[in-house]
Amino acid sequence: MALSHRTLLTPLHTLGIMKRSTLILLKTLTWLACLWPLSRLVWGAVTNNLGPDATATITFTTGLATLRLLTISLAITPVRRLSPRLSWLIKFRRLLGLFAFFYATLHLLTYVALYTNFDVHAMMTDIAKRRFITIGVAAWLLLLPLAATSTAWSIRKLGGKRWNRLHTLVYAAAICGVIHYWWQVKPGVLTPLTITVILGILLGLRPIWALRQRWFASSKAVAPPAVP
């Protein structure tokens, strides 16, 4: 589609357009930031500096990275709506979501390999009897189809509406992840509170925005025609 004369006169940053070199730089920085928790774990393992309980350190770091990346990815849509100049952030949502799944998988593998030693019977018993493990596995299973359908080919195959409907599972996954966090810490520990509040705000903004859009649509529908 050709750009209009007005569009051509509009500054690029207001259209959410940026130079390719800038985009590559930002994506490189995003990769480095997302890999930072893993690099810290690797360095700690190499230098034997993961603390007195290395398994707990790995579990906590990968779990927290998962929740943080999920929360940041969910923040992109509200931020774009508040400021159209930041519409370019959408280019990073899939990357952040895939890294969230990556850390969620590492988190699960830590449990499978280091806590149960690949004992299927022990895993099944834990999933059935320990609620924080049950909901943690549920969160990972909710993220799995989202990661599997994160490609442009999947969007074309499923169609935009079906793909969007499927990817609303990210909300349920994030909620399950936060509950998993709360159920895992000891009673009275408030460490999960900050990320819970942030996630609650982000999820609460979505129905508010939907109601706002419906209100605007209905007000336009009943508005009297302009007098010529």
C-alpha positions in Angstrom: 0.0 0.0 0.0 1.4 3.4 -1.0 2.0 5.9 1.8 -0.1 9.0 1.7 1.4 12.5 1.5 0.5 13.1 5.1 2.1 9.9 6.2 5.3 10.8 4.3 5.5 14.0 6.3 5.0 12.2 9.6 8.1 11.5 11.7 9.1 7.9 11.5 9.1 7.3 15.2 5.4 8.3 15.4 4.6 5.5 12.9 6.4 2.8 14.9 9.0 2.6 12.1 12.7 2.5 12.7 15.9 1.9 10.8 16.9 -1.6 10.3 20.2 -1.0 12.0 18.4 0.3 15.1 16.1 -2.7 15.1 19.0 -5.1 14.9 20.8 -3.2 17.8 17.7 -3.4 20.0 17.1 -7.0 19.2 20.7 -7.8 20.0 20.4 -6.0 23.4 17.2 -7.9 24.0 18.9 -11.2 23.4 21.7 -10.3 25.7 19.3 -9.2 28.4 17.2 -12.4 28.1 20.3 -14.5 28.2 21.7 -12.7 31.3 20.0 -15.0 33.9 21.3 -18.1 32.1 24.8 -16.7 31.8 24.9 -16.0 35.5 23.9 -19.6 36.2 26.6 -20.9 33.8 29.2 -18.7 35.3 28.2 -19.7 38.8 28.4 -23.4 37.9 31.8 -22.9 36.3 33.2 -21.0 39.3 31.3 -23.2 41.8 29.5 -20.2 43.1 25.8 -21.2 43.0 25.4 -21.1 46.8 24.9 -23.9 49.3 22.0 -25.3 47.4 22.8 -25.1 43.7 19.6 -26.8 42.6 17.5 -24.3 44.5 19.4 -21.5 42.9 18.9 -22.8 39.4 15.2 -23.5 40.1 14.6 -20.0 41.5 16.5 -18.2 38.8 14.8 -20.0 35.9 11.4 -19.6 37.4 11.7 -15.9 38.1 13.1 -15.3 34.6 10.0 -17.0 33.2 7.6 -14.9 35.1 9.5 -11.6 34.4 9.7 -12.3 30.7 6.0 -13.3 30.5 5.1 -10.1 32.4 7.2 -7.9 30.1 5.6 -9.5 27.0 2.1 -8.9 28.4 3.0 -5.3 29.1 3.8 -4.6 25.4 0.1 -4.3 24.3 -1.0 -1.8 27.0 2.1 0.3 26.5 1.5 0.4 22.7 -2.1 1.5 23.3 -1.0 4.2 25.7 1.6 5.5 23.3 1.3 4.8 19.5 4.9 5.9 19.1 5.9 2.7 20.8 4.1 0.5 18.4 7.5 -0.9 17.3 7.6 -2.9 20.6 5.4 -5.5 19.0 8.4 -6.7 17.1 9.8 -7.9 20.4 6.8 -9.7 21.9 7.4 -13.0 20.2 11.0 -13.0 21.2 10.2 -12.4 24.8 7.5 -15.0 24.8 9.9 -17.6 23.4 12.5 -16.8 25.9 9.9 -17.1 28.7 9.1 -20.6 27.4 12.8 -21.4 27.2 13.3 -20.5 30.9 10.1 -22.3 31.8 11.5 -25.5 30.1 14.8 -25.1 32.0 12.8 -24.7 35.2 10.9 -27.9 34.5 14.0 -29.8 33.4 15.7 -28.7 36.7 12.9 -30.5 38.6 12.9 -33.5 36.3 16.7 -34.0 36.3 17.9 -32.7 39.6 14.9 -33.3 42.0 13.5 -36.6 40.6 16.5 -37.9 38.7 14.2 -38.7 35.8 12.1 -41.0 37.9 8.7 -41.1 36.2 6.9 -42.6 39.1 8.2 -39.9 41.5 7.2 -37.2 39.0 3.6 -38.6 38.7 3.3 -38.9 42.5 4.5 -35.3 42.9 2.2 -33.9 40.2 -0.8 -35.7 41.8 0.0 -34.8 45.5 1.9 -31.5 45.5 -0.2 -28.7 44.3 2.6 -26.3 43.4 4.1 -28.8 41.1 0.7 -29.6 39.6 0.0 -26.0 38.7 3.6 -25.4 37.6 3.3 -28.3 35.1 0.0 -26.9 34.0 1.6 -23.5 33.3 4.3 -25.1 31.1 1.6 -27.1 29.2 -0.3 -23.9 28.5 2.9 -22.3 27.1 3.8 -25.3 24.9 1.2 -24.7 22.1 2.0 -21.0 22.1 5.7 -21.6 21.5 4.8 -24.3 18.9 2.6 -21.8 17.0 4.9 -18.7 17.3 5.8 -18.7 13.6 4.3 -16.8 10.7 3.5 -20.1 9.1 1.3 -21.0 12.1 -0.5 -17.7 11.9 -1.3 -18.3 8.2 -2.3 -21.9 8.8 -4.6 -21.2 11.8 -5.9 -17.9 10.6 -5.6 -14.7 12.6 -8.7 -15.1 14.7 -8.0 -18.7 15.7 -4.4 -17.9 16.4 -5.3 -14.9 18.6 -7.8 -17.0 20.4 -5.2 -19.7 21.1 -2.7 -17.3 22.3 -5.0 -15.9 25.0 -3.8 -19.0 26.9 -0.8 -16.9 27.9 -3.0 -15.2 30.5 -3.9 -18.5 32.1 -0.2 -19.6 31.9 0.9 -16.4 33.7 -1.7 -16.7 36.4 -0.8 -20.4 36.9 2.9 -19.3 37.1 2.2 -16.7 39.8 0.1 -19.2 41.8 2.9 -21.8 41.5 5.3 -19.1 42.9 3.0 -18.4 45.9 2.4 -22.0 46.7 6.1 -22.8 46.5 7.3 -20.2 49.1 6.9 -20.6 52.8 3.8 -19.0 54.5 4.4 -15.4 55.3 7.0 -14.9 52.6 5.9 -12.0 50.3 8.5 -12.3 47.6 5.9 -13.0 44.9 3.8 -9.9 45.8 5.4 -7.4 43.4 5.1 -9.5 40.3 1.6 -10.5 41.3 0.5 -6.8 41.5 2.1 -5.9 38.2 0.5 -8.9 36.5 -2.8 -8.1 38.0 -2.7 -4.6 36.7 -1.7 -5.7 33.2 -4.5 -8.3 33.1 -7.0 -5.8 34.5 -6.2 -3.2 31.9 -7.4 -5.5 29.1 -11.1 -5.7 30.0 -11.1 -2.0 30.8 -9.7 -1.3 27.4 -12.3 -3.6 25.8 -15.1 -1.8 27.6 -13.7 1.6 26.6 -13.6 0.5 22.9 -17.2 -0.7 23.1 -18.3 2.5 24.7 -16.7 4.6 22.0 -18.2 2.3 19.3 -21.7 2.6 20.8 -21.4 6.4 21.2 -20.4 6.8 17.6 -23.3 4.6 16.5 -25.9 6.7 18.4 -24.3 10.1 17.6 -26.6 12.3 15.4 -25.4 13.0 11.9 -23.5 16.1 11.3 -25.4 19.1 9.9 -24.1 20.0 6.5 
